Amino acid sequence: GAVVSQHPSWVICKSGTSVKIECRSLDFQATTMFWYRQFPKQSLMLMATSNEGSKATYEQGVEKDKFLINHASLTLSTLTVTSAHPEDSSFYICSARELGSSTDTQYFGPGTRLTVL
Amino acid sequence: RKEVEQDPGPFNVPEGATVAFNCTYSNSASQSFFWYRQDCRKEPKLLMSVYSSGNEDGRFTAQLNRASQYISLLIRDSKLSDSATYLCVVKNYLSGSARQLTFGSGTQLTVLP
């Protein structure tokens, strides 16, 4: 099946620093990538939807200036958490939908665990 | 009210038991339905889609009741490896061609030896 990778798999940073998370579709082209956040014992919450070559669409309550999304190619989207604070500590998961797929399946990356000290 | 609500559990059952999970969704226009499983500290993985006529995949049976906006998952002859969190997921079609998955908060299952 289709493979999506995320890098890094975990990161620990100091408060105030910025962290970049990469999401790559390894064996397919992704027209759309999604970024989710999951706090402990809670559901995955969609943060934003990014389409290659255009601005991301953010969900209500998600600050676009804090969570910068770049989807510069059909195989790579990045999420940058700017000026991270402890409350940003969470499990960030991306998913990708294959270009031209008839099944409309989203393939999930393995997630990135962010801890802000 | 959450768009997708699940019984949070936890469910602790012995090996071989049958266990059922329930889920309700609030958007009557929701189009597609799924069950995912998520292991601790891992990404969710698609377990099965849920069809109106009900569908079965080995020991797993999913049911959908559109009138009641209710989805269920039945696991028969549970195995230790079934221990995970089961997520009820609903796909909504937004404007244009946009589609969006909405996840329930999950039901935790532990199968005990």
Chai-1 contact restraints between the chains, C-beta under 6 A:
chainA,res_idxA,chainB,res_idxB,connection_type,confidence,min_distance_angstrom,max_distance_angstrom,comment,restraint_id
A,Q42,B,S105,contact,1.0,0.0,6.0,A-B,restraint_1
A,S43,B,F103,contact,1.0,0.0,6.0,A-B,restraint_2
A,S43,B,G104,contact,1.0,0.0,6.0,A-B,restraint_3
A,S43,B,S105,contact,1.0,0.0,6.0,A-B,restraint_4
A,L44,B,F103,contact,1.0,0.0,6.0,A-B,restraint_5
A,I93,B,E43,contact,1.0,0.0,6.0,A-B,restraint_6
A,F108,B,E43,contact,1.0,0.0,6.0,A-B,restraint_7
A,F108,B,P44,contact,1.0,0.0,6.0,A-B,restraint_8
A,P110,B,E43,contact,1.0,0.0,6.0,A-B,restraint_9
A,G111,B,E43,contact,1.0,0.0,6.0,A-B,restraint_10
